[in-house]
């Protein structure tokens, strides 16, 4: 899944759940995209952090948050 596709998925999830915080939305996105993308997100996050292992779901959620915040903040 590309970052653009991830942002679209996040935006659609936000439209469906307007009252949730960003981290709660990121967790919903990870649940919605399924195990294959969860693994992709987690592995990318761990590679970005220079770590060899970590909790799968939490690492995937952190990746979604990093992508969303980096595009939102423009950095």
N, C-alpha and C positions, 0 to 999 in steps of 0.2 A: 504494500500500500504506500503510495507516495504521500508526501507531506500535504499536498493539495487535497488529496482524497481524504486524508485524516481531518483536515480543517473542515471540509464539507460535512463529514460524519459528525464532527463535534458541533457544528452549527445546527444541524438537523436535530441532534440530541438536545441542544439548548432550547430550540423552538418547542420541542415536546415537553420539556421540563424547565420552565422559566424560573422557578423559585430556587433551584439548586445552586450551590457554590461551584466554582470552577473545578475543584478537586473531585467533587461528587459527580460532576458531569464527565470528567475524565475517566472515572471508574466505570460509569455507565457505558461509555464508548468502548472501553476495553472488554467489558462483558458482551457487548453487542457484536463486536467484530470477530469473536471466536478465538479458539486456541491457537490457530496458525499465526494470526496477526498479533496475538498477545505475545507469543514467543518472539516474533520479529521485533516488536516494540521493546521487550525486555532486553533482548540481546543488543539492540542498538544503544539503549540507555547504559547498559553495563560497559559496552565498548567506549562510549563517550566519557564515562567516569573512570575508565581504566581498571575496572574490577573484573574478576574472573567469574564470580558467582554472586547471586543475591536472590531474594524472594521474587518469584516470577510475576505475580499479579502486581505487587507494589512497584517493581521496576518498570513494568509496562505502563502503569498509570503515570509514573514520573516522566516517562518519555512523552506521553500525550501532553502533559502539562508543559514540558520544556518546549515542545513544538508550538503549542498554542501561545504561550507567553512570549516566545521569541518572535513570532509573527505579529503579535499584538503590540509589543514594545518596539518593534522595528530594529532589534539588534541582531 
